[in-house]
Amino acid sequence: MSKKKTMVPKSNSRAKPAYQRIKDSILKNIHSGKWQAGEAIPTEHALADKFSVSRMTVNRALKELSEERVLHRRQGSGTFVAQQQYNHTVVEVRNIAADIKATGKQYSAQVISQRRVAASEVSPRILALLTQPMLDISPTPTTGLERREDTDLIDEVKLVHIANGKPLQYEERWVDASLVPQFIEQDFSVVNTSDYLIQQAPLQGGSYTIRAVAAPKPVAKALDLAVGAPALLLSRQTFSAGRVVTFVNMWHAGDSYQISGTL
């Protein structure tokens, strides 16, 4: 008669430090809507009791979230959830639909593909971009961005933004499905991807690059260009809850698009 094996749980050698668990808990309460903008959160003493840690540990978590513009600390009054505008000051996320309409042109969007896949089906380069820590946003690099498991889910959307019937921008976007579970269910011929993500996962920060490149075949086809024609590529990561919520490539025809601003 064979003996029944006893399963012994493996120790979690990558357990998060206490201050990071406190940050994650606070972010979860904010993103779920439990704690609203302008609302006071529990005191340092209450949080220290709840998590069985020292007030110094709690203070570190609150200090980092304040520096990330998620919380606002008022001397002698307490700590409050920052107003929504604080979440938008690190990087401006433009809505191309609004930009096109502002020029008096008619906007439309054509979805080329929309799917939810396992992380193992995403290219290693894209997967690496979806797991980078907020090194330039937070004074302490995020520790909760370990390698994704093959079973993690990633949402992938590819669409063309059109002005007066002419393709203006080709968007390739990847989204962490665990942060925005209903993203893939949206009709992106009607709903703007960036606007929806900001509503569902408040923006903590981001980084972007702009490059001149030769249009590869899929981009050339989407933008009605010759393969190898000049294209302008804007690539951007945005962060929420201490993690990369989305990485996007936005391709533009080089002869019909420019990026400008004021200083």
Kinemage of the C-alpha trace (Angstrom):
@kinemage 1
@onewidth
@group {chain A} dominant
@subgroup {mainchain}
@vectorlist {calphas} color= white
{ca met a 1} P 0.000 0.000 0.000
{ca ser a 2} L 1.558 3.285 -1.087
{ca lys a 3} L 1.951 6.089 1.399
{ca lys a 4} L 0.144 9.343 0.801
{ca lys a 5} L 2.602 12.157 0.135
{ca thr a 6} L 2.369 15.296 2.188
{ca met a 7} L 2.704 18.493 0.199
{ca val a 8} L 5.053 20.973 1.840
{ca pro a 9} L 4.617 24.584 0.676
{ca lys a 10} L 7.712 26.075 -0.844
{ca ser a 11} L 9.144 29.115 0.855
{ca asn a 12} L 8.733 32.338 -1.061
{ca ser a 13} L 12.314 33.499 -1.496
{ca arg a 14} L 11.070 36.518 -3.429
{ca ala a 15} L 8.610 37.745 -0.800
{ca lys a 16} L 8.045 41.470 -1.058
{ca pro a 17} L 9.442 43.706 1.680
{ca ala a 18} L 6.914 45.082 4.161
{ca tyr a 19} L 6.940 48.651 2.822
{ca gln a 20} L 6.145 47.359 -0.693
{ca arg a 21} L 3.206 45.294 0.620
{ca ile a 22} L 1.857 48.445 2.273
{ca lys a 23} L 2.235 50.389 -0.988
{ca asp a 24} L 0.464 47.646 -2.947
{ca ser a 25} L -2.406 47.586 -0.440
{ca ile a 26} L -2.842 51.372 -0.607
{ca leu a 27} L -2.767 51.350 -4.420
{ca lys a 28} L -5.317 48.538 -4.519
{ca asn a 29} L -7.714 50.536 -2.322
{ca ile a 30} L -7.305 53.607 -4.544
{ca his a 31} L -7.678 51.806 -7.864
{ca ser a 32} L -10.712 49.844 -6.646
{ca gly a 33} L -12.421 53.118 -5.686
{ca lys a 34} L -12.513 52.304 -1.967
{ca trp a 35} L -10.416 55.412 -1.268
{ca gln a 36} L -11.389 58.420 -3.374
{ca ala a 37} L -9.327 61.445 -4.427
{ca gly a 38} L -9.043 63.922 -1.539
{ca glu a 39} L -9.969 61.295 1.075
{ca ala a 40} L -7.750 60.778 4.122
{ca ile a 41} L -6.157 57.342 4.443
{ca pro a 42} L -5.541 55.607 7.816
{ca thr a 43} L -2.864 57.086 10.061
{ca glu a 44} L 0.689 55.778 10.217
{ca his a 45} L -0.102 54.272 13.628
{ca ala a 46} L -3.178 52.447 12.259
{ca leu a 47} L -1.261 51.114 9.255
{ca ala a 48} L 1.634 49.987 11.469
{ca asp a 49} L -0.822 48.004 13.624
{ca lys a 50} L -2.579 46.524 10.596
{ca phe a 51} L 0.629 45.276 8.963
{ca ser a 52} L 2.479 44.548 12.238
{ca val a 53} L 5.422 46.742 11.255
{ca ser a 54} L 7.179 49.789 12.642
{ca arg a 55} L 5.993 53.311 11.858
{ca met a 56} L 9.321 53.842 10.101
{ca thr a 57} L 8.352 51.152 7.569
{ca val a 58} L 4.934 52.750 7.049
{ca asn a 59} L 6.560 56.156 6.681
{ca arg a 60} L 8.772 54.838 3.870
{ca ala a 61} L 5.748 53.496 1.966
{ca leu a 62} L 3.826 56.764 2.349
{ca lys a 63} L 6.876 58.856 1.457
{ca glu a 64} L 7.429 56.928 -1.791
{ca leu a 65} L 3.758 57.114 -2.775
{ca ser a 66} L 3.835 60.856 -2.100
{ca glu a 67} L 6.912 61.244 -4.317
{ca glu a 68} L 5.095 59.214 -6.987
{ca arg a 69} L 2.186 61.723 -6.656
{ca val a 70} L -0.305 59.071 -5.585
{ca leu a 71} L -0.671 60.518 -2.057
{ca his a 72} L -0.528 64.046 -0.678
{ca arg a 73} L 0.790 64.582 2.864
{ca arg a 74} L -0.300 67.643 4.830
{ca gln a 75} L 1.685 68.639 7.870
{ca gly a 76} L -0.472 68.250 10.969
{ca ser a 77} L -3.509 66.999 8.995
{ca gly a 78} L -2.605 63.548 7.679
{ca thr a 79} L -2.157 61.795 4.347
{ca phe a 80} L -4.702 62.042 1.535
{ca val a 81} L -5.313 60.429 -1.844
{ca ala a 82} L -3.953 62.887 -4.400
{ca gln a 83} L -6.395 64.625 -6.703
{ca gln a 84} L -6.574 63.060 -10.174
{ca gln a 85} L -4.572 65.808 -11.873
{ca tyr a 86} L -1.464 64.822 -9.918
{ca asn a 87} L -1.448 61.529 -11.774
{ca his a 88} L -1.090 63.294 -15.120
{ca thr a 89} L 1.793 65.667 -14.586
{ca val a 90} L 4.750 63.344 -15.239
{ca val a 91} L 3.895 62.481 -18.842
{ca glu a 92} L 1.198 63.833 -21.141
{ca val a 93} L -0.835 61.151 -22.893
{ca arg a 94} L -2.431 62.626 -25.996
{ca asn a 95} L -5.729 61.463 -27.464
{ca ile a 96} L -5.201 61.296 -31.222
{ca ala a 97} L -8.955 61.262 -31.847
{ca ala a 98} L -9.283 64.628 -30.087
{ca asp a 99} L -6.217 65.986 -31.913
{ca ile a 100} L -7.668 65.048 -35.315
{ca lys a 101} L -11.096 66.502 -34.494
{ca ala a 102} L -9.445 69.707 -33.246
{ca thr a 103} L -8.079 70.290 -36.773
{ca gly a 104} L -11.595 70.057 -38.194
{ca lys a 105} L -11.042 66.647 -39.767
{ca gln a 106} L -13.272 63.594 -39.436
{ca tyr a 107} L -11.857 60.880 -37.181
{ca ser a 108} L -12.379 57.124 -37.415
{ca ala a 109} L -10.533 54.027 -36.216
{ca gln a 110} L -10.132 50.605 -37.798
{ca val a 111} L -9.261 47.666 -35.521
{ca ile a 112} L -6.918 45.243 -37.279
{ca ser a 113} L -6.586 42.683 -34.486
{ca gln a 114} L -7.594 42.364 -30.833
{ca arg a 115} L -6.704 39.376 -28.650
{ca arg a 116} L -5.737 38.159 -25.180
{ca val a 117} L -2.721 35.842 -25.108
{ca ala a 118} L -0.441 34.092 -22.640
{ca ala a 119} L 2.840 35.860 -21.923
{ca ser a 120} L 4.651 33.005 -23.685
{ca glu a 121} L 3.068 34.144 -26.980
{ca val a 122} L 4.440 37.678 -26.713
{ca ser a 123} L 7.885 38.461 -28.116
{ca pro a 124} L 10.685 38.520 -25.505
{ca arg a 125} L 11.456 42.169 -26.382
{ca ile a 126} L 7.886 43.320 -25.703
{ca leu a 127} L 7.681 41.181 -22.571
{ca ala a 128} L 10.864 42.796 -21.236
{ca leu a 129} L 9.369 46.261 -21.809
{ca leu a 130} L 6.259 45.236 -19.865
{ca thr a 131} L 8.327 44.307 -16.809
{ca gln a 132} L 10.741 47.229 -16.453
{ca pro a 133} L 10.743 49.003 -13.067
{ca met a 134} L 10.017 52.704 -12.624
{ca leu a 135} L 13.689 53.643 -12.318
{ca asp a 136} L 13.184 57.202 -13.547
{ca ile a 137} L 9.886 57.761 -11.734
{ca ser a 138} L 10.388 56.379 -8.232
{ca pro a 139} L 13.405 57.063 -5.977
{ca thr a 140} L 13.442 53.386 -5.047
{ca pro a 141} L 13.229 50.870 -7.935
{ca thr a 142} L 10.065 48.774 -7.781
{ca thr a 143} L 10.781 45.259 -6.533
{ca gly a 144} L 7.520 43.625 -7.578
{ca leu a 145} L 8.318 43.251 -11.282
{ca glu a 146} L 9.872 39.798 -11.386
{ca arg a 147} L 9.831 37.741 -14.582
{ca arg a 148} L 6.319 37.036 -15.788
{ca glu a 149} L 5.021 33.498 -15.687
{ca asp a 150} L 4.042 31.866 -18.979
{ca thr a 151} L 0.425 31.797 -17.776
{ca asp a 152} L 0.245 35.583 -17.252
{ca leu a 153} L -2.159 37.235 -19.684
{ca ile a 154} L -1.338 40.086 -22.048
{ca asp a 155} L -3.863 42.003 -24.169
{ca glu a 156} L -2.716 42.941 -27.661
{ca val a 157} L -4.510 45.467 -29.883
{ca lys a 158} L -3.522 46.781 -33.315
{ca leu a 159} L -5.513 49.549 -34.966
{ca val a 160} L -5.294 52.405 -37.438
{ca his a 161} L -6.339 55.979 -36.613
{ca ile a 162} L -7.773 57.729 -39.671
{ca ala a 163} L -8.247 61.416 -40.553
{ca asn a 164} L -10.618 62.272 -43.418
{ca gly a 165} L -10.275 58.742 -44.755
{ca lys a 166} L -6.449 58.811 -44.713
{ca pro a 167} L -4.525 56.574 -42.248
{ca leu a 168} L -2.559 58.813 -39.921
{ca gln a 169} L -1.325 56.556 -37.104
{ca tyr a 170} L -0.830 52.809 -36.695
{ca glu a 171} L -1.042 51.739 -33.042
{ca glu a 172} L 0.379 48.506 -31.612
{ca arg a 173} L -0.459 48.173 -27.915
{ca trp a 174} L 0.177 45.576 -25.209
{ca val a 175} L -1.584 45.764 -21.837
{ca asp a 176} L -1.161 43.903 -18.544
{ca ala a 177} L -4.529 42.110 -18.368
{ca ser a 178} L -4.289 41.692 -14.588
{ca leu a 179} L -4.354 45.490 -14.133
{ca val a 180} L -7.156 46.224 -16.616
{ca pro a 181} L -9.272 43.033 -16.901
{ca gln a 182} L -12.000 44.491 -19.163
{ca phe a 183} L -9.637 46.207 -21.619
{ca ile a 184} L -9.879 43.535 -24.305
{ca glu a 185} L -13.699 43.632 -24.250
{ca gln a 186} L -13.896 47.236 -25.486
{ca asp a 187} L -14.875 48.318 -28.995
{ca phe a 188} L -11.793 50.328 -29.956
{ca ser a 189} L -13.382 51.638 -33.118
{ca val a 190} L -15.400 53.749 -30.644
{ca val a 191} L -13.385 53.778 -27.381
{ca asn a 192} L -9.956 55.450 -27.314
{ca thr a 193} L -7.336 53.087 -25.877
{ca ser a 194} L -5.351 55.711 -23.944
{ca asp a 195} L -8.433 57.369 -22.462
{ca tyr a 196} L -9.843 54.037 -21.321
{ca leu a 197} L -6.571 52.976 -19.663
{ca ile a 198} L -6.215 56.254 -17.769
{ca gln a 199} L -9.774 55.893 -16.469
{ca gln a 200} L -9.205 52.313 -15.303
{ca ala a 201} L -5.590 52.496 -14.087
{ca pro a 202} L -4.604 55.991 -12.854
{ca leu a 203} L -1.313 57.064 -14.388
{ca gln a 204} L 1.738 57.234 -12.107
{ca gly a 205} L 4.274 58.102 -14.764
{ca gly a 206} L 5.840 56.982 -17.979
{ca ser a 207} L 8.695 57.130 -20.439
{ca tyr a 208} L 8.847 57.445 -24.198
{ca thr a 209} L 11.192 57.578 -27.183
{ca ile a 210} L 10.729 59.067 -30.664
{ca arg a 211} L 12.681 57.663 -33.610
{ca ala a 212} L 12.822 58.013 -37.384
{ca val a 213} L 12.657 54.526 -38.917
{ca ala a 214} L 12.011 52.760 -42.203
{ca ala a 215} L 8.452 51.411 -42.244
{ca pro a 216} L 8.360 47.586 -42.012
{ca lys a 217} L 5.809 45.705 -44.117
{ca pro a 218} L 2.892 45.573 -41.588
{ca val a 219} L 3.262 49.295 -40.818
{ca ala a 220} L 3.575 50.229 -44.483
{ca lys a 221} L 0.413 48.280 -45.282
{ca ala a 222} L -1.542 49.902 -42.423
{ca leu a 223} L -0.429 53.446 -43.338
{ca asp a 224} L -0.612 52.953 -47.113
{ca leu a 225} L 3.135 53.523 -47.527
{ca ala a 226} L 5.859 51.866 -49.548
{ca val a 227} L 7.874 49.335 -47.547
{ca gly a 228} L 10.938 51.152 -46.209
{ca ala a 229} L 9.387 54.618 -46.529
{ca pro a 230} L 10.253 57.118 -43.748
{ca ala a 231} L 8.134 56.697 -40.630
{ca leu a 232} L 8.087 58.349 -37.229
{ca leu a 233} L 7.835 55.915 -34.307
{ca leu a 234} L 6.771 57.014 -30.813
{ca ser a 235} L 7.152 54.198 -28.256
{ca arg a 236} L 5.776 54.689 -24.740
{ca gln a 237} L 5.481 52.864 -21.423
{ca thr a 238} L 3.041 54.034 -18.773
{ca phe a 239} L 2.980 52.913 -15.149
{ca ser a 240} L 0.167 52.278 -12.687
{ca ala a 241} L 0.221 50.537 -9.291
{ca gly a 242} L 4.011 50.421 -9.523
{ca arg a 243} L 3.922 48.321 -12.694
{ca val a 244} L 3.945 48.841 -16.443
{ca val a 245} L 0.270 48.887 -17.371
{ca thr a 246} L 0.888 49.284 -21.104
{ca phe a 247} L 3.550 49.528 -23.788
{ca val a 248} L 2.587 51.041 -27.133
{ca asn a 249} L 4.191 51.691 -30.507
{ca met a 250} L 2.587 54.551 -32.456
{ca trp a 251} L 3.727 54.719 -36.086
{ca his a 252} L 3.202 57.764 -38.320
{ca ala a 253} L 3.894 58.472 -41.979
{ca gly a 254} L 7.050 60.598 -41.983
{ca asp a 255} L 5.823 63.052 -44.606
{ca ser a 256} L 2.457 63.839 -43.007
{ca tyr a 257} L 3.043 64.014 -39.251
{ca gln a 258} L 5.028 66.181 -36.880
{ca ile a 259} L 5.379 66.428 -33.100
{ca ser a 260} L 5.437 69.905 -31.592
{ca gly a 261} L 4.943 71.641 -28.266
{ca thr a 262} L 5.694 74.766 -26.269
{ca leu a 263} L 8.461 75.508 -23.763
